[in-house]
Amino acid sequence: MTTGLMDRWDWIGEGKGYFPRLVRLCIYCALLFFAWEISTMIFDWPEQAALAVATILAGFLIHRISRNETVTFALMLASMLSTARYAYWRISSVVEAIGKNGHTIGWINIGFMLLLLSAEFYAFVILYLGYVQTIRPLRRPPVAMPAQIAEWPHVDVFIPTYNEPMSVVRPTIFAALNMDYPADKLHVYVLDDGSREEFRLFCEQVGSEYITRTEHAHAKAGNINHALTLVDAPYTAIFDCDHIPTRSFLQVTLG
């Protein structure tokens, strides 16, 4: 019976006909209506306190019971609904205060109220976008490299930089040079679009290659495209100069 229900849900979720799409649309509309009702429902403070405690306890219990994607989605939904309730109260209270007492509050106070509200609105947007990005993470296990190291390909590692100080770029260069990969097949290039002598000398000391150019058109994209004309490895890894790779990066991703 359970398998039948799951198969039916997969059919609804992945079907390409008119009826499955209509069912999905109805489910989405019902969820939106439920979310709107929960977000806009007015509670007295005891009821709101009870809802908050119940939400926290439910989230804690769900998290303890299981850690699969459905539970993660449920926790995200609870967080989004709680945030939506606060956002609705926050916006409506500001609008009500300005509408009723705008003439006594004064323009300066109204400006500060709207400034604070815009900062909170930014936090709301970042929270929701973060959930959208992470709601369904890819499950791609690493593919093993060939058993014979001699079959591993050459890799060019680019570290583009423009005006970042040496204190920022140095850890990235060291980490790239120390990745767990055959030294004769690992080629680290510092792409210095600032043409700094300090960087050239440092690259000579630590054993990385140094590339610069006379014309600095098209910013980082132009810097990378210029370097690509000077190298010939079949694979290229690019790290921002302040992003430090782990030792296993190439072995985990290249396969």
C-alpha positions in Angstrom: 0.0 0.0 0.0 2.8 2.4 0.9 4.6 1.6 -2.3 1.5 2.2 -4.3 1.1 5.6 -2.8 4.7 6.5 -3.5 4.4 5.3 -7.1 1.3 7.5 -7.4 3.1 10.5 -6.0 6.0 9.9 -8.4 3.5 9.8 -11.2 2.0 13.1 -10.2 5.4 14.7 -9.6 7.1 13.5 -12.8 4.1 13.1 -15.2 4.2 15.1 -18.4 0.5 14.9 -19.3 -2.2 17.6 -18.7 -3.8 15.9 -15.7 -0.5 15.5 -13.7 0.3 19.2 -14.3 -3.2 20.2 -13.2 -2.7 18.1 -10.0 0.6 19.8 -9.3 -0.9 23.2 -9.9 -3.7 22.5 -7.4 -1.2 21.2 -4.8 0.9 24.4 -5.2 -2.1 26.6 -4.9 -3.3 24.8 -1.8 0.2 25.2 -0.2 0.3 28.9 -1.1 -3.2 29.4 0.4 -2.1 27.5 3.6 1.1 29.6 3.8 -0.8 32.8 3.4 -3.4 31.9 6.0 -0.7 30.9 8.5 1.4 34.0 7.8 -1.5 36.5 8.2 -3.5 34.9 11.0 -3.7 37.3 14.0 -3.0 35.7 17.4 -2.9 37.1 20.9 0.5 36.8 22.6 -0.4 33.5 24.5 -1.5 31.9 21.3 1.6 33.2 19.5 3.8 31.8 22.3 2.1 28.4 22.1 2.6 28.4 18.3 6.3 29.3 18.7 6.9 26.6 21.3 5.0 24.0 19.2 7.0 24.9 16.1 10.3 24.6 17.9 9.4 21.3 19.5 8.0 19.8 16.3 11.2 20.9 14.4 13.4 19.3 17.1 11.4 16.0 17.1 11.4 15.8 13.3 15.1 16.4 13.2 15.7 13.7 15.8 13.5 11.2 14.0 15.1 11.3 10.6 17.6 13.3 8.4 16.3 12.6 4.9 15.3 15.3 2.4 11.6 15.3 3.4 12.6 16.3 6.9 14.9 19.0 5.7 12.1 20.3 3.5 9.7 20.3 6.5 12.2 22.2 8.6 12.8 24.8 5.9 9.0 25.2 5.5 8.6 25.8 9.2 11.4 28.4 9.1 9.9 30.1 6.1 6.4 30.2 7.6 7.7 31.6 10.9 9.7 34.3 9.0 6.7 35.1 6.9 4.6 35.6 10.0 7.1 38.0 11.4 7.5 39.8 8.1 3.8 40.3 7.7 3.5 41.6 11.2 6.5 43.9 10.8 5.3 45.4 7.5 1.7 45.8 8.6 2.7 47.4 11.9 4.9 49.9 10.1 2.2 50.7 7.5 -0.4 51.1 10.2 1.8 53.3 12.4 2.6 55.6 9.5 -1.0 55.7 8.3 -2.5 56.5 11.7 0.3 58.6 13.2 2.4 59.8 10.3 1.7 63.4 11.0 2.9 63.1 14.6 5.8 60.7 14.0 7.6 63.1 11.7 9.5 62.5 8.5 12.8 61.8 10.2 11.3 59.0 12.3 9.5 57.6 9.3 12.7 57.5 7.3 14.5 55.6 10.1 11.5 53.2 10.3 11.6 52.5 6.6 15.4 52.1 6.6 15.2 49.5 9.3 12.3 47.8 7.5 14.4 47.7 4.3 17.3 46.1 6.1 15.0 43.4 7.5 13.4 42.9 4.1 16.9 42.3 2.7 17.4 39.6 5.4 14.1 38.0 4.5 15.1 37.8 0.8 18.5 36.4 1.5 17.0 33.7 3.8 14.4 32.6 1.1 16.9 32.6 -1.7 19.3 30.5 0.4 16.6 27.9 0.9 15.7 27.9 -2.8 19.4 27.2 -3.6 19.8 24.4 -1.1 16.4 22.8 -1.1 17.4 19.9 -3.4 21.2 19.4 -3.3 22.8 17.2 -5.9 23.8 13.8 -4.7 26.8 13.1 -6.9 29.4 10.8 -5.2 33.0 11.1 -6.4 34.1 8.9 -9.3 37.4 7.2 -8.6 40.4 8.2 -10.6 42.2 5.6 -12.7 44.1 3.0 -10.6 47.3 3.8 -12.5 48.6 7.3 -11.6 50.3 7.4 -15.0 46.9 7.7 -16.6 45.9 10.8 -14.6 45.7 13.9 -16.8 47.6 17.1 -16.5 45.7 19.9 -14.8 46.2 23.7 -14.9 45.2 25.6 -11.8 44.5 29.3 -12.3 44.5 31.8 -9.4 43.4 35.2 -10.9 44.2 38.3 -8.9 44.2 42.0 -9.5 44.6 44.2 -6.5 44.3 41.8 -3.6 47.2 41.9 -1.1 49.8 39.2 -0.8 48.4 38.2 2.6 45.1 37.2 0.9 46.6 35.4 -2.1 49.5 33.6 -0.4 47.4 30.9 1.4 45.6 30.1 -1.8 48.8 29.6 -3.7 50.2 27.4 -1.0 47.0 25.3 -0.8 46.9 24.9 -4.6 50.6 23.8 -4.7 49.9 21.2 -1.9 46.8 19.6 -3.4 47.1 15.8 -3.4 48.0 15.3 -7.0 51.1 14.2 -8.9 53.5 17.1 -8.8 54.6 16.7 -12.5 51.0 16.9 -13.6 49.9 19.8 -11.4 50.6 23.2 -12.9 49.7 26.2 -10.7 49.5 29.6 -12.4 49.0 33.0 -10.6 47.3 35.3 -13.1 48.4 38.7 -11.8 46.4 41.4 -13.6 48.1 44.0 -11.4 51.6 43.2 -12.8 53.2 43.3 -9.4 56.9 42.5 -9.0 56.3 41.3 -5.5 54.0 38.5 -6.8 56.4 37.5 -9.6 59.2 37.1 -7.1 57.0 35.1 -4.7 55.9 32.7 -7.4 59.6 32.1 -8.3 60.3 31.3 -4.7 57.5 28.8 -4.1 57.5 27.1 -7.5 54.3 28.4 -9.1 54.0 29.9 -12.6 53.4 33.6 -13.0 51.4 35.1 -15.9 50.6 38.8 -16.5 49.6 40.8 -19.6 50.2 44.2 -21.0 46.6 45.1 -21.7 44.0 44.5 -19.0 40.8 44.5 -21.0 37.6 42.6 -19.9 38.7 42.3 -16.2 38.9 38.7 -14.8 37.4 37.1 -17.9 40.0 38.7 -20.1 42.7 37.6 -17.6 41.6 34.0 -17.7 41.1 34.0 -21.5 44.6 35.3 -22.0 46.1 32.6 -19.7 44.2 29.9 -21.6 46.1 30.8 -24.8 49.4 30.0 -23.0 48.7 26.6 -21.5 47.7 23.2 -22.9 46.5 20.9 -20.2 43.2 19.1 -20.9 41.7 20.3 -17.6 41.7 23.7 -15.9 40.6 24.5 -12.3 40.0 28.1 -11.4 40.1 29.5 -7.8 39.3 33.0 -6.7 42.4 34.3 -5.0 40.7 34.1 -1.6 39.2 30.6 -2.0 41.5 28.0 -0.5 41.2 24.5 -2.1 41.3 21.4 0.0 44.0 18.8 -0.6 41.5 16.3 -2.1 39.8 18.8 -4.4 41.2 17.5 -7.8 40.8 13.8 -6.9 37.3 14.3 -5.7 36.1 16.3 -8.7 38.2 15.3 -11.7 37.0 11.7 -11.8 
